[in-house]
């Protein structure tokens, strides 16, 4: 019997979506299954461009249906920007190969500045290009500056006829080899300061667009390209001044969310392989899964993966319910990017410790999963960048709750229009949140939820009585250790909210929170060892260490769920 908490292509039926979404999701799964595992792995090993997959997408209208907002869809009512179904497709792409997810992800980023723009002609052209099966690219990063948009060297010089000539290079630009439209960020040479920023639309097939190389050894075409006197007219301009700056950050707000569900898909496919192998491998006359440490590692991997899914599913609801007066998604977004993707690394590592050499074999999905899972925490801002962002919300989230109406599960066929009118990318420290304690109170009787709640309450005490002083506030190493503690509280909160909405088995939840109690204790010990931690902070850190509540019968029953994954799915040859 399939585990209802994990994606399984054999039993997948996204019945909670509308008919056309169901058809497209199932058709995508069937395309990969019909292609088969050998071909999928060979395409990955040979670094083949995704031409056949993009042909499938064009034929089915996959990208066009999922990535055209209602405002650009005309009378085609199945087209909309729907974060719930985008997340579902992310998971499928991750399950079969991150190269497919990447071409889709950077198309999303390339479309961000377009759908935020008032340039009707470019919006119409983008919708037409999607219908034609084109991919898109996001020309933001540069070799010398990374994504530091304050320092762009893409320069637009006035041409004397009301337009510009753009010159400069961009680096780490996905789909830069084939994009029908590239959203390029630069600055005017005749205007100083932020008023000089410009986002404009370029075509990778134009003679003044020069593709330099793929900077990675992969099917993912992560390009370096150069513009030499590329003509930019008023018809190509997407945003100017501060609006161009905001469009860059707001596009990343939309795009970085996709990393969490891509990571989930990778871990799910790898888990089927790992548990099946471990169950069938005989060592010293016993299955590998008979060893206690193996059961613990695979059980920890399973509950961490369940936590990844619960958190990400609940975060979708806050994205879809966001508006000018509810910007809570701006915390949950870097959380999905940073916390969920690093959980994915832990899940893969736990399974790899079990299957050992099998994880290197060329005929496994696991071999590419172990490589590709590393990239997700490092894309769309590093873990450290996103942790620093998360810290901006800590005071209000922990200590200053506000009243909000309940946010329901959002699987309705609605267009998430607010994502393209987010407004100025500032004011994060003023955002308020609902009381995080409510989610924990609902599960106060679950032993390890209660133990973790004690640790969360202790963190509130730390913030009020032992917070970093002015000098420590400049010590990013110390602050990041505190950020990891705070991130666990937020992680647990949305897991609990989703558990209540879905009726999750409380034994699975208890086993998951046993892991989170250990994680919090480990991060507290890390804080204790920081060079600049004061004696008071060191005492607090050791006082926050807790031992999870051990229940062998509970752990054994959760293990039965993990063991049942053996043979539950194997990709067609």
N, C-alpha and C positions, 0 to 999 in steps of 0.2 A: 504493500500500500504506500502511495506517495506521501511524503511529509507535506502537509498543507502550508508550512511556513517557508518552504523553499521552492524556487522555480524548477519545474521538471518538464522538459519538452514533450514527454510522453503523455502527460495529463493536462498540459496547459490549456486553459479555457478562460480568457479574460472576459467573463460574462458580465462583469461590472461596468464595462464600457459599451458605447453605442455600437450598432452593427458594423459601420465602416471601420471604426478603430479596431474592433475584434478581428475583422477580416484581414486588415493590414498587419496586425501583430502576429496573427497565426500564419499568414503567408510568409512573413519574414522568418519565423521559426522553421517553416517547411522548406524554404529555400536553403537554409544552412544544413538542415538534416539531409536533404536530397543531395547536397554537394558532398557531404560525407567528411569523416574525420581525416582520412589520408590527404584529401585534396586541401582541406583547411590548413593542416599542418604544413604541407608542402608549399602552399602560397605564403605562409608565414616565413618559412625557412628560405624561400627563394626571393623574398622581398618584392613580390609581384604587386604592381599597382592594382587597385580595386575596380578595374574596368567592368568586369562581369557583374559584380555586386551593384555598381552604379547603373548598369543597364537594367537590372531587376528593379531597382528603386524608381527609375524613370518609367518603366512599363507599368508599375503598380501605382505610381504617383505618391510614393511613400514620403519623401522629403517635402514635396509640395503640399501634401495634405497636413502634415504635422507641423510645418514650420512657416506657414503663411497665416498671419493673424487675420481675424475676421475683417478688419478694416481694409485689407488688401485682397480679400477673397471674392469680391463681387457677390454673385448669387450662389456660389459654391459653398453650401452650408456645412459640409464635412470638414472644410478647412478652418483651422483655428489654432491659436497658440495655447495649448492645454498642458500645463506642467505635469499633471498626473499621467497622461499617456506618453509624454516625452520621457518621464522617469521610467515607465515600463519598457520603452524601446531602448533606453540606455542599458538596462539590466540585460536585455536580450543580446545586444551588441557585445557587452562585456563577457557574457557567457560564451560567445563563440570566438571572440578575438578583439583585442583592443584596437587593432588597426581599423576595423570597421567603425567602431565607436569614435575614433579620432577624426576620421573624415567628416562624420556627422557633427561632432562637437565643434570643430573649427568652422563648419558652415554656420552653426548657431551663433558663434562669436562674430563672424563676418556680417551676419544679418542684423546684429544688435544695433549698430549705429544707423542702419537703413530704416529699420522699423521705428526708431526713435525720431527720425528726421521728418521735417515738413516738406521735403522735396518730393512732390507727387510723381514726377517723371522717373526718378530713380526707384521709388517704391514700386511703380508699375513695372519697370524693367526687372527688378528683383523677383517679383511674382512670376513674370514670364520666364525668367531664367530657371526658377525652381520647376516650373512646368516642363521645361526642356531637359530637366535632369542635371543641371549644372550644380557644382559645389561652390562654396564661398570661402573667403579668407579674411583674416583680421590682422591688418598690418600695423601693429602697435610696437612690438618689441624691437630692440636694436642691439647689435653685437656689443657696442661699447657701454650701453646703459641698461640693458635688459628692458624691463617694463617701466622704467623711471620716465614717466611722460613729461616731467618738468624739463627734461634734458634732450628732447628729440633733436636729431640732426637731419630729419627730413625737411628740407627747406623749399618754400614756395616763393619764387621770385616773380614780381609783377612783369607781365609781358608787354605792357603798353597798350593793350587792346581790351582791358577790363578783365583779363584772365591771368593765369600764372603758368610758370614752368616749374615743375617739381623735380628736385634732384636729391638723392640720398638713398640709403640702403636700409632694409629691414631684415631681421634675423629671427629664427624660430617661428616662422610663419607657415602653419599647416595649410595644405592645399594650394600653396603658392605656385605650384606647377600647373594647375589646371583650373583655377577659379575663374568663373565667368565674371565675377565682381569681387574686387578686393577693397575693403574699407580701410583707408590709409590715414594714419594720424601724422600731422606735421605742423609746421608753424611758418607764418609769413615772415619774410625778411624785412618788410617795411613797417611792421607793427611790433612794438615792444610789449613784453609782459604777457599775461594770460589772454588778452584780447587778440593776440596773434595766432592762437591755436586754430587749426582747421582739420576737419575730417572730410575726406573726399573719396569718391568712388573711382577706382581704376580697373582696367581690364588686363588680365595677364597675357592676353594675346596681342596687345598693342606693341608696335615696334620699339617704342621707347621704354618698354618694360623688359628688363633683362633678368632671366632666371640664372642664378649663379650656381647653386648646388642644393642637394639634399644634405642637411647637416647631420643627419643620423643614418645609421645603417639599418634600414627598416622599410617596410611597405608604407609606413606613415611618412608622407612626404613633408618633412619639416624644413621649409625652404629658407634660403637666403635669396633675396631679390634686390635689384637695384633699379631705380628710376633715373634716367638721364634726360633732363629737359622734357619730362612728360607733360603734355598740355592739359591743364585743368581749367575748365570754363565754369561759369556760374551754374551751369546745368549739372555739374559734377559735385558741387559742394553739398555736403550733408549737414555739417554743423560748423559754426565759427565761435571763437572766443571761449568763454567759460562753458558754454553749452557743449563744445567739443570735448572739453576736459570731463564734464559730467557724463557725457555719452560713453567715454572710455570706461569709466569706473562702473557705471550702471550696466554696461554690457557684460563686464566681468561678474557683476552680481548675478546676472541671469545665467551666464555660462558656467561658472564654477560649481554651481549646484549639481551639474551633471556628473561630476567626478564620483560622487558617493554611490550612485546606482550602477555606474560602470564597475566600480570595485566590488559591489555585491555580486554582480554576475560572474566576475572572475572567480571569486571565492566559492560560489555555488558549484560551478563546473569542476573546479579543483577538488572540492570536498567529495563529490561522488567518486571521482577517481581514487582519492586517497583512502577513503573508508573501504571501498571495494578491494583495493590492493591489500590493505592491512588485514582485512578479514580473511583473505584467501592465502596469505603468506604464512607458511608454517615455520616456526623457529623453535628449536629444542622440543619438537613434538607437539607444540601448541600453536594455535593461531596467534599472530602478533597482538591481536586485540584482547587476548587473555591477560596481558601484562597490565598491572594497575597503572603504571605511569603512562602507558599508551591510552588507556581509557580516559585518564584525566586530561591528557593533552587534546584528544579528539573531542571530548565533551566541552572543554574550554573553548575550542575553536568553534564548535557548533553554537554555543550560547552567545559567543561574541558576534557571530554572523547573524543570529536572530536579533541581537541588539542593534546591529547596523541597519537591518531592514526596518525594525520598528521605529527607530529614530528618523530615518529618511522618509518613510511613509508619512509620519506625522508632520515633518517639516514641509512636505508638499502642501498640506492644508494651510499653513501659515503663509506660504508664498501665494497661494490662490486667493486667500482672504485679505491680502494686504491692501493698503490704501494710504493716502496722505496722513491719516490719523492712526494708522496701525502699521508700524515699520519694524515689528518684532522679527520679521524674516531676516533682517540685516545682522542679527546675531546667529540665527539658526543656519544661515547660509555658510559663513566661514566654519561653523561647527561641522556641517556635512562635509565640507572640503577638507578640513584638517583632521577632525576626530574620526569620522567614519573611514576615511582612506587609510589612516594609520592603524585603525583596528583591522583593516583588510590585510595589512602587512603582518600583523600578529597572527591572524588566522592562517595565512599561508605558512608562516614560520612554524607554527605549532604542528601543522600537518606534515611539513617537510621533515621535522625532527622524527616523525613516525615512519614515513616512507623512505627516507634517506636516499640511497642511490637511485631509486625509481624516479625521483623527481628530476633527474637529469636526462632521462631517456628521451630520445628524439621522437618517439611515436606516442608521446603523452601530451595532453593539453597542459598538464601541470608544469612542464618545462617552460612553456611560454608564460604561464600564469605567474610563476616565481620571478620572472624577469619583469613582466609588465606591471605587476602590482606596485613595484617600486616607484614607477613614474608618477602615479596619481597624487601622492602627497606633495610632489615637487612641481606640479603644474598649477597655473593660475595663482601664483604666489606660493612661497614655501610654507612649511609648517610654522616656522617662526613668525613670518609675516602675518599669517592668519591668527596665530595665538595672540600676537600683539593687538590685532584688531578686536579679538574676543574680549580682551581685558578692558576695553573701553566701556563695555556694558556691565561690568561686574558689580559696581556699587548699586546701580539702580535695580539690577536683576535680583540681587540677594537681599537688599535692605529697603527698597522703596517701591513696593508693588502698587499697581494701579488697577482699577476695575475695567474689565473688557467683557463684552458678551462672549459666550462660549463659541469656540471655533469648531465647526462640525467637520466630519470627514468630507473631503471635497473630491468626489469622483464624477461630478456632473459634467456634462458636455458644454462647458462654458469657455469663453475666450478670456485669457488672463491679460487683459489690456493694460492693467496698471504697470506691468513690468516694463512697458515702453514709454511710460510717463512718470518715472520715479522722482523726477525733479532734481534739485541740487544734491550733490553727493557730500553732504556735511550734516552736522548736528547729531552725530551718533551718540554722544554722551548724554543727550537729553531724552533718548528713547526710553519709555517705561514699559514694564512687563507685568503680566498677571502674576499672582502669588505662586511661586514654585512649590510651596509647601503643600498645596492642595493635592497635587498629583501623588506626593509621598504619603499624605494622610490616608488616601484611599486604600493603600496597601500596607498600613502600619502593622497589620498582623502577620505579614510575611517576614520571617526572621531576618533575612539578610537585607531586605529593604529597610527594616527598622535600624539595623546596624549602620547602614550607609547613611541614613537620615541623621544619625548622631554625628557622623563625620561632616555632613553638610552644615549642620548647625554649628559645629566647631569652626568651620570656615567663616561663617558669619561673625563669630566671636573674634577670629583673627583679624578680619577686616576692620572691626570696630575698636580693637584694643592693641593690636600688634602690627598694624599696617606699615608698609615701608615708609621711612621718612624721606625727606627731600633728596638726600644723597642717594639713598637706595632706589628711588624712583628713576634714577638714571642708569641703574644697573639692570640691563635687559636680561642678563642671565638669571638673576634672582626673580625678576618679574615673570619670566616665562615658566619658571617652576610653579609659581602661584597660579598662573593661567591654566596649567594642566589640572590643578585641583578644581578650579572653577569649571573648566570644561566638563569634568566628570559629573558635576552636579547638574549641569544643563543636559548632558547626555542622558543621565538617569531620569530626568524630568519628562522628556519627550517619549522615552521608552515606556514609562509608566502611563502616560496619557494614551498612547497607542494601545498598550496592553488592555486598558480598560475599555477602549472603543471596540477592540476585537475579541475580547474574552480570552486572552492568552492563558494557557495552563499556568497556574501559580507555581507549580514545581519548577517549570522551566525558568520562570521569572526569578525564583529564589536562587536557583543555580547561577543565573546570570549575575545577580547582585552579589553573590559570593565572590565572583571575579572582580566586580567593581570595588568591593571593600578592599580586596588585596591591592588593586591598582591605586586606590587613594592612599593606602598605607605606604606603598612604594614611593609615590610622589612626595608624601610628607617626609619620608626619610631622605629623599633627594634634597628637599628644601633644607632640612636640618644640616646637611653637609655643605651648603653653599658658603663661599668664603665670607660674604658680607652679612650672613644671617646673624641677628643679635641673639643674645642669650635668651631673651624672652621668646623670640621666634623659634629658637631651637627647642625650648621647653614645649611650646605649643605643638611643634611638629611631632615630637615623640608622643605627646599626649593624644594626638589624633590617630595614632596607629590602632587598628582594631583587628581582631581575628574573626574571620567569617564563621557563621554558625554551620557546623558540620552535621550532615544528616545522610548517613550512608544509604539508607533506603531511598531517599529522594534522588541522590546521585545515580543510584542503580537504575531507577526508572527513567531518568533523563538519558542515561547511557543506552537504554533499549531503543530510544528514538534515533540515536546516532547509529547504532548497529544496524538498524533497519534500512539505512541508506546504502548498505552494501548491495550492489546489483540493482539498485532502484533505477539507475539510468546509465546507459552507455551509448555514446554517440554512434550513429550508423557508420560503418567502415568507410 
